[in-house]
Amino acid sequence: MLAETGNSIGAIQIAGTAEPAQLPFFVAACDYTLIGEEFFAASAYLSGDPDQLGSLQGQDLGKFVVGTLLVWGSLCATLAVLIGWPFPEIVDYLRNTVLK
Protein backbone atom coordinates (compact mmCIF):
# COMPACT_ATOMS: atom_id res chain seq x y z
CA MET A 1 0.00 0.00 0.00
CA LEU A 2 2.85 2.37 0.75
CA ALA A 3 4.44 1.76 -2.64
CA GLU A 4 1.19 2.53 -4.42
CA THR A 5 0.69 5.71 -2.41
CA GLY A 6 4.23 6.87 -3.16
CA ASN A 7 3.70 6.13 -6.84
CA SER A 8 0.47 8.12 -6.94
CA ILE A 9 2.21 11.26 -5.60
CA GLY A 10 5.25 10.84 -7.86
CA ALA A 11 7.83 10.02 -5.16
CA ILE A 12 11.07 8.33 -6.18
CA GLN A 13 11.02 4.93 -4.52
CA ILE A 14 13.42 2.06 -4.03
CA ALA A 15 11.93 -1.22 -2.87
CA GLY A 16 13.43 -4.58 -2.09
CA THR A 17 12.13 -7.97 -1.11
CA ALA A 18 13.15 -11.59 -0.98
CA GLU A 19 9.53 -12.70 -1.42
CA PRO A 20 8.71 -13.58 -5.04
CA ALA A 21 5.02 -12.82 -4.49
CA GLN A 22 5.79 -9.15 -3.73
CA LEU A 23 7.99 -8.47 -6.75
CA PRO A 24 5.29 -7.65 -9.31
CA PHE A 25 3.82 -4.99 -7.04
CA PHE A 26 7.17 -3.37 -6.36
CA VAL A 27 8.17 -3.43 -10.03
CA ALA A 28 4.88 -1.79 -10.98
CA ALA A 29 4.83 0.84 -8.24
CA CYS A 30 8.50 1.72 -7.62
CA ASP A 31 11.25 3.31 -9.67
CA TYR A 32 13.95 0.83 -8.58
CA THR A 33 13.52 -2.70 -7.25
CA LEU A 34 16.10 -4.84 -5.47
CA ILE A 35 15.44 -8.50 -6.24
CA GLY A 36 16.46 -11.46 -4.09
CA GLU A 37 20.02 -11.36 -2.90
CA GLU A 38 20.49 -7.77 -4.10
CA PHE A 39 18.29 -6.81 -1.16
CA PHE A 40 20.65 -8.45 1.36
CA ALA A 41 23.78 -7.18 -0.38
CA ALA A 42 22.49 -3.60 -0.31
CA SER A 43 21.69 -3.78 3.39
CA ALA A 44 25.14 -5.18 4.17
CA TYR A 45 26.81 -2.52 2.04
CA LEU A 46 24.83 0.32 3.58
CA SER A 47 25.32 -0.90 7.16
CA GLY A 48 29.07 -1.43 6.68
CA ASP A 49 28.99 -4.34 9.15
CA PRO A 50 32.19 -6.35 8.64
CA ASP A 51 30.46 -9.66 9.44
CA GLN A 52 27.79 -9.11 6.80
CA LEU A 53 30.30 -7.91 4.22
CA GLY A 54 32.53 -10.91 4.92
CA SER A 55 29.54 -13.21 4.53
CA LEU A 56 28.80 -11.68 1.14
CA GLN A 57 32.39 -12.10 0.04
CA GLY A 58 32.33 -15.73 1.15
CA GLN A 59 29.14 -16.34 -0.81
CA ASP A 60 30.60 -14.70 -3.89
CA LEU A 61 33.74 -16.84 -3.60
CA GLY A 62 31.61 -19.96 -3.24
CA LYS A 63 29.60 -19.04 -6.34
CA PHE A 64 32.81 -18.50 -8.27
CA VAL A 65 34.21 -21.89 -7.21
CA VAL A 66 30.99 -23.73 -8.06
CA GLY A 67 30.72 -21.93 -11.41
CA THR A 68 34.32 -22.79 -12.25
CA LEU A 69 33.74 -26.44 -11.37
CA LEU A 70 30.60 -26.52 -13.51
CA VAL A 71 32.42 -25.09 -16.52
CA TRP A 72 35.38 -27.41 -16.01
CA GLY A 73 33.13 -30.46 -15.63
CA SER A 74 31.15 -29.54 -18.73
CA LEU A 75 34.35 -29.11 -20.71
CA CYS A 76 35.66 -32.48 -19.53
CA ALA A 77 32.39 -34.23 -20.40
CA THR A 78 32.36 -32.60 -23.83
CA LEU A 79 35.94 -33.65 -24.51
CA ALA A 80 35.11 -37.19 -23.37
CA VAL A 81 32.34 -37.42 -25.94
CA LEU A 82 34.12 -35.67 -28.82
CA ILE A 83 37.63 -37.11 -28.68
CA GLY A 84 37.31 -40.07 -26.39
CA TRP A 85 39.14 -38.40 -23.53
CA PRO A 86 39.36 -40.75 -20.52
CA PHE A 87 36.73 -38.92 -18.50
CA PRO A 88 35.25 -42.08 -16.88
CA GLU A 89 38.67 -43.02 -15.52
CA ILE A 90 39.09 -39.55 -14.02
CA VAL A 91 35.67 -39.78 -12.39
CA ASP A 92 36.53 -43.22 -10.97
CA TYR A 93 39.85 -41.89 -9.66
CA LEU A 94 38.18 -38.93 -7.96
CA ARG A 95 35.46 -41.14 -6.53
CA ASN A 96 37.98 -43.61 -5.10
CA THR A 97 40.47 -41.10 -3.70
CA VAL A 98 38.73 -37.85 -2.86
CA LEU A 99 35.31 -39.07 -1.78
CA LYS A 100 36.58 -41.78 0.59
Backbone as a printed PyTorch tensor [residue, N CA C, xyz], in Angstrom:
tensor([[[  0.8130,  -1.1830,   0.0000],
         [  0.0000,   0.0000,   0.0000],
         [  0.8670,   1.2610,   0.0000]],

        [[  1.9780,   1.2020,   0.7200],
         [  2.8510,   2.3740,   0.7510],
         [  3.4710,   2.6490,  -0.6090]],

        [[  3.8370,   1.5790,  -1.3150],
         [  4.4430,   1.7640,  -2.6350],
         [  3.4400,   2.3890,  -3.6050]],

        [[  2.2090,   1.9630,  -3.5380],
         [  1.1860,   2.5270,  -4.4230],
         [  0.9090,   3.9900,  -4.0960]],

        [[  0.9110,   4.3190,  -2.8070],
         [  0.6920,   5.7140,  -2.4070],
         [  1.8420,   6.5880,  -2.8760]],

        [[  3.0650,   6.1200,  -2.6990],
         [  4.2270,   6.8690,  -3.1620],
         [  4.2160,   7.0590,  -4.6600]],

        [[  3.7830,   6.0440,  -5.3870],
         [  3.7040,   6.1310,  -6.8430],
         [  2.6530,   7.1570,  -7.2690]],

        [[  1.5460,   7.2100,  -6.5460],
         [  0.4740,   8.1250,  -6.9350],
         [  0.8560,   9.5920,  -6.7390]],

        [[  1.7860,   9.8710,  -5.8060],
         [  2.2100,  11.2580,  -5.6050],
         [  3.4950,  11.5920,  -6.3500]],

        [[  4.0670,  10.5900,  -7.0440],
         [  5.2550,  10.8410,  -7.8560],
         [  6.5660,  10.7740,  -7.1050]],

        [[  6.5910,  10.1310,  -5.9410],
         [  7.8270,  10.0170,  -5.1600],
         [  8.7760,   9.0130,  -5.8150]],

        [[ 10.0690,   9.2840,  -5.7090],
         [ 11.0670,   8.3350,  -6.1840],
         [ 11.2120,   7.2730,  -5.1030]],

        [[ 11.0320,   6.0130,  -5.4940],
         [ 11.0170,   4.9330,  -4.5230],
         [ 11.9740,   3.8250,  -4.9060]],

        [[ 12.5910,   3.2560,  -3.8840],
         [ 13.4180,   2.0610,  -4.0330],
         [ 12.8190,   1.0110,  -3.1210]],

        [[ 12.5140,  -0.1480,  -3.6620],
         [ 11.9310,  -1.2180,  -2.8660],
         [ 12.7610,  -2.4800,  -3.0310]],

        [[ 12.7190,  -3.3200,  -2.0220],
         [ 13.4340,  -4.5780,  -2.0920],
         [ 12.7030,  -5.6380,  -1.3100]],

        [[ 12.7620,  -6.8560,  -1.8040],
         [ 12.1330,  -7.9690,  -1.1090],
         [ 12.7920,  -9.2720,  -1.5340]],

        [[ 12.7010, -10.2440,  -0.6470],
         [ 13.1510, -11.5910,  -0.9790],
         [ 11.9560, -12.4940,  -1.2680]],

        [[ 10.7540, -11.9480,  -1.1690],
         [  9.5310, -12.7000,  -1.4240],
         [  9.1190, -12.5650,  -2.8980]],

        [[  9.0940, -13.6580,  -3.6240],
         [  8.7110, -13.5790,  -5.0420],
         [  7.2940, -13.0570,  -5.2660]],

        [[  6.4080, -13.2710,  -4.3180],
         [  5.0250, -12.8180,  -4.4950],
         [  4.9040, -11.2990,  -4.4530]],

        [[  5.8480, -10.6020,  -3.8390],
         [  5.7930,  -9.1460,  -3.7270],
         [  6.4280,  -8.4240,  -4.9100]],

        [[  7.2430,  -9.1180,  -5.6740],
         [  7.9950,  -8.4740,  -6.7540],
         [  7.1320,  -7.7660,  -7.7910]],

        [[  6.0660,  -8.3570,  -8.2870],
         [  5.2930,  -7.6470,  -9.3130],
         [  4.7480,  -6.3040,  -8.8350]],

        [[  4.3550,  -6.2350,  -7.5770],
         [  3.8170,  -4.9870,  -7.0410],
         [  4.8990,  -3.9210,  -6.9330]],

        [[  6.0850,  -4.3290,  -6.4880],
         [  7.1730,  -3.3670,  -6.3620],
         [  7.6610,  -2.9000,  -7.7260]],

        [[  7.7270,  -3.8050,  -8.6750],
         [  8.1670,  -3.4260, -10.0250],
         [  7.1830,  -2.4430, -10.6510]],

        [[  5.8950,  -2.6670, -10.4110],
         [  4.8820,  -1.7920, -10.9850],
         [  4.8080,  -0.4360, -10.2960]],

        [[  5.0730,  -0.3830,  -8.9940],
         [  4.8350,   0.8440,  -8.2390],
         [  6.0930,   1.6390,  -7.9120]],

        [[  7.2660,   1.0410,  -8.0450],
         [  8.4980,   1.7200,  -7.6160],
         [  9.4180,   1.9810,  -8.8020]],

        [[ 10.2990,   2.9610,  -8.6210],
         [ 11.2460,   3.3050,  -9.6750],
         [ 12.3830,   2.2860,  -9.7720]],

        [[ 12.8470,   1.7880,  -8.6340],
         [ 13.9480,   0.8300,  -8.5810],
         [ 13.5370,  -0.3030,  -7.6610]],

        [[ 13.8710,  -1.5290,  -8.0560],
         [ 13.5180,  -2.6950,  -7.2480],
         [ 14.7540,  -3.5640,  -7.0570]],

        [[ 15.0250,  -3.9190,  -5.8040],
         [ 16.0980,  -4.8420,  -5.4730],
         [ 15.4930,  -6.2320,  -5.3780]],

        [[ 16.0260,  -7.1680,  -6.1370],
         [ 15.4390,  -8.5000,  -6.2370],
         [ 16.3510,  -9.5150,  -5.5620]],

        [[ 15.7630, -10.3300,  -4.6920],
         [ 16.4560, -11.4550,  -4.0870],
         [ 17.6650, -11.0570,  -3.2870]],

        [[ 18.8140, -11.5870,  -3.6780],
         [ 20.0240, -11.3610,  -2.8960],
         [ 20.5620,  -9.9340,  -3.0190]],

        [[ 20.1150,  -9.1900,  -4.0230],
         [ 20.4920,  -7.7710,  -4.0960],
         [ 20.0210,  -7.0270,  -2.8490]],

        [[ 18.8650,  -7.4350,  -2.3410],
         [ 18.2950,  -6.8120,  -1.1550],
         [ 19.2340,  -6.9740,   0.0440]],

        [[ 19.7610,  -8.1840,   0.2400],
         [ 20.6510,  -8.4450,   1.3620],
         [ 22.0180,  -7.8070,   1.1470]],

        [[ 22.4910,  -7.8020,  -0.0890],
         [ 23.7840,  -7.1800,  -0.3760],
         [ 23.7280,  -5.6770,  -0.1410]],

        [[ 22.6220,  -5.0490,  -0.5220],
         [ 22.4860,  -3.5990,  -0.3140],
         [ 22.4480,  -3.2700,   1.1690]],

        [[ 21.7400,  -4.0690,   1.9550],
         [ 21.6860,  -3.7820,   3.3870],
         [ 23.0420,  -3.9840,   4.0410]],

        [[ 23.8020,  -4.9720,   3.6120],
         [ 25.1390,  -5.1800,   4.1660],
         [ 26.0660,  -4.0390,   3.7600]],

        [[ 25.9610,  -3.6110,   2.5150],
         [ 26.8100,  -2.5220,   2.0370],
         [ 26.4990,  -1.2230,   2.7690]],

        [[ 25.2220,  -0.9240,   2.9290],
         [ 24.8340,   0.3250,   3.5830],
         [ 25.1370,   0.3160,   5.0740]],

        [[ 25.0370,  -0.8430,   5.7240],
         [ 25.3240,  -0.8960,   7.1610],
         [ 26.8270,  -0.8550,   7.4210]],

        [[ 27.6180,  -1.4100,   6.5070],
         [ 29.0650,  -1.4340,   6.6850],
         [ 29.5340,  -2.4410,   7.7180]],

        [[ 28.6510,  -3.3350,   8.1480],
         [ 28.9920,  -4.3390,   9.1500],
         [ 29.9960,  -5.3260,   8.5630]],

        [[ 31.1730,  -5.4650,   9.1930],
         [ 32.1930,  -6.3530,   8.6360],
         [ 31.7420,  -7.8170,   8.5470]],

        [[ 30.9220,  -8.2730,   9.4910],
         [ 30.4570,  -9.6570,   9.4370],
         [ 29.5660,  -9.8960,   8.2230]],

        [[ 28.6760,  -8.9590,   7.9550],
         [ 27.7890,  -9.1130,   6.8050],
         [ 28.5600,  -8.9910,   5.4900]],

        [[ 29.5000,  -8.0640,   5.4340],
         [ 30.3010,  -7.9100,   4.2150],
         [ 31.1710,  -9.1440,   3.9800]],

        [[ 31.7310,  -9.6870,   5.0500],
         [ 32.5260, -10.9090,   4.9210],
         [ 31.6820, -12.0880,   4.4730]],

        [[ 30.4550, -12.1500,   4.9580],
         [ 29.5440, -13.2080,   4.5310],
         [ 29.2490, -13.0980,   3.0430]],

        [[ 29.0340, -11.8700,   2.5790],
         [ 28.7960, -11.6750,   1.1400],
         [ 30.0060, -12.0710,   0.3070]],

        [[ 31.1940, -11.7230,   0.7870],
         [ 32.3940, -12.0970,   0.0430],
         [ 32.5670, -13.6120,   0.0120]],

        [[ 32.2520, -14.2740,   1.1230],
         [ 32.3260, -15.7340,   1.1480],
         [ 31.3370, -16.3740,   0.1920]],

        [[ 30.1270, -15.8190,   0.1250],
         [ 29.1360, -16.3420,  -0.8080],
         [ 29.5770, -16.1330,  -2.2470]],

        [[ 30.1310, -14.9690,  -2.5340],
         [ 30.6040, -14.7010,  -3.8890],
         [ 31.7420, -15.6480,  -4.2670]],

        [[ 32.6470, -15.9090,  -3.3380],
         [ 33.7430, -16.8440,  -3.6030],
         [ 33.1980, -18.2440,  -3.8420]],

        [[ 32.2190, -18.6520,  -3.0430],
         [ 31.6060, -19.9630,  -3.2390],
         [ 30.9370, -20.0850,  -4.5940]],

        [[ 30.2460, -19.0380,  -5.0190],
         [ 29.6050, -19.0440,  -6.3370],
         [ 30.6430, -19.1380,  -7.4480]],

        [[ 31.7560, -18.4410,  -7.2690],
         [ 32.8150, -18.4990,  -8.2720],
         [ 33.4010, -19.9060,  -8.3660]],

        [[ 33.6450, -20.5370,  -7.2240],
         [ 34.2140, -21.8880,  -7.2130],
         [ 33.2510, -22.8790,  -7.8580]],

        [[ 31.9780, -22.8100,  -7.4870],
         [ 30.9880, -23.7310,  -8.0650],
         [ 30.8430, -23.4900,  -9.5670]],

        [[ 30.8080, -22.2270,  -9.9810],
         [ 30.7200, -21.9290, -11.4060],
         [ 31.9120, -22.4540, -12.1840]],

        [[ 33.1070, -22.2830, -11.6100],
         [ 34.3170, -22.7900, -12.2490],
         [ 34.2770, -24.3090, -12.3760]],

        [[ 33.8360, -24.9850, -11.3170],
         [ 33.7440, -26.4430, -11.3710],
         [ 32.7030, -26.9050, -12.3980]],

        [[ 31.6100, -26.1700, -12.5120],
         [ 30.6030, -26.5240, -13.5130],
         [ 31.1450, -26.3830, -14.9320]],

        [[ 31.8480, -25.2920, -15.1840],
         [ 32.4190, -25.0850, -16.5190],
         [ 33.4780, -26.1400, -16.8030]],

        [[ 34.3250, -26.4170, -15.8230],
         [ 35.3840, -27.4140, -16.0120],
         [ 34.7890, -28.7930, -16.2420]],

        [[ 33.7740, -29.1600, -15.4560],
         [ 33.1300, -30.4580, -15.6270],
         [ 32.4450, -30.5840, -16.9690]],

        [[ 31.8050, -29.5190, -17.4230],
         [ 31.1510, -29.5430, -18.7300],
         [ 32.1700, -29.6970, -19.8530]],

        [[ 33.2880, -28.9920, -19.7170],
         [ 34.3510, -29.1090, -20.7150],
         [ 34.9110, -30.5290, -20.7450]],

        [[ 35.1390, -31.1130, -19.5800],
         [ 35.6580, -32.4820, -19.5260],
         [ 34.6690, -33.4730, -20.1380]],

        [[ 33.3890, -33.3210, -19.8330],
         [ 32.3880, -34.2280, -20.3970],
         [ 32.2920, -34.0700, -21.9100]],

        [[ 32.4020, -32.8350, -22.3890],
         [ 32.3580, -32.5960, -23.8300],
         [ 33.5640, -33.2180, -24.5200]],

        [[ 34.7350, -33.0400, -23.9410],
         [ 35.9360, -33.6530, -24.5140],
         [ 35.8480, -35.1710, -24.4900]],

        [[ 35.2500, -35.7340, -23.4500],
         [ 35.1140, -37.1870, -23.3690],
         [ 34.2610, -37.7180, -24.5080]],

        [[ 33.2250, -36.9710, -24.8680],
         [ 32.3370, -37.4210, -25.9420],
         [ 32.9820, -37.1860, -27.3060]],

        [[ 33.6050, -36.0290, -27.5030],
         [ 34.1170, -35.6680, -28.8250],
         [ 35.3890, -36.4160, -29.2120]],

        [[ 36.3380, -36.5210, -28.3010],
         [ 37.6330, -37.1050, -28.6830],
         [ 37.9840, -38.3550, -27.8960]],

        [[ 37.0300, -38.8460, -27.1330],
         [ 37.3080, -40.0740, -26.3940],
         [ 38.2600, -39.8740, -25.2370]],

        [[ 38.2630, -38.6860, -24.6710],
         [ 39.1390, -38.3970, -23.5340],
         [ 38.7370, -39.2820, -22.3640]],

        [[ 39.6710, -39.7550, -21.5730],
         [ 39.3570, -40.7500, -20.5230],
         [ 38.6320, -40.1450, -19.3170]],

        [[ 37.4990, -39.5530, -19.5730],
         [ 36.7270, -38.9230, -18.4960],
         [ 36.2180, -39.9420, -17.4720]],

        [[ 35.7220, -41.1200, -17.8930],
         [ 35.2520, -42.0780, -16.8810],
         [ 36.3590, -42.5100, -15.9130]],

        [[ 37.5730, -42.6350, -16.4080],
         [ 38.6730, -43.0180, -15.5250],
         [ 38.9720, -41.9180, -14.5100]],

        [[ 38.8590, -40.6660, -14.9360],
         [ 39.0920, -39.5470, -14.0240],
         [ 38.0060, -39.5170, -12.9480]],

        [[ 36.7700, -39.7540, -13.3560],
         [ 35.6660, -39.7800, -12.3890],
         [ 35.8720, -40.9110, -11.3900]],

        [[ 36.2690, -42.1010, -11.8780],
         [ 36.5250, -43.2150, -10.9690],
         [ 37.6670, -42.8950, -10.0160]],

        [[ 38.7200, -42.2660, -10.5150],
         [ 39.8460, -41.8890,  -9.6640],
         [ 39.4020, -40.9140,  -8.5700]],

        [[ 38.6610, -39.8960,  -8.9570],
         [ 38.1840, -38.9340,  -7.9600],
         [ 37.2400, -39.5830,  -6.9510]],

        [[ 36.4040, -40.4620,  -7.4130],
         [ 35.4600, -41.1390,  -6.5260],
         [ 36.2070, -42.0140,  -5.5250]],

        [[ 37.2570, -42.6910,  -5.9700],
         [ 37.9800, -43.6120,  -5.0980],
         [ 38.9630, -42.9240,  -4.1730]],

        [[ 39.4630, -41.7510,  -4.5400],
         [ 40.4730, -41.1030,  -3.6970],
         [ 39.9140, -39.9350,  -2.8950]],

        [[ 39.1760, -39.0720,  -3.5320],
         [ 38.7260, -37.8470,  -2.8630],
         [ 37.5030, -38.1000,  -1.9930]],

        [[ 36.5680, -38.8930,  -2.4750],
         [ 35.3060, -39.0690,  -1.7760],
         [ 35.3390, -40.1400,  -0.6970]],

        [[ 36.4790, -40.7650,  -0.4800],
         [ 36.5780, -41.7760,   0.5950],
         [ 36.9260, -41.1530,   1.8970]]])
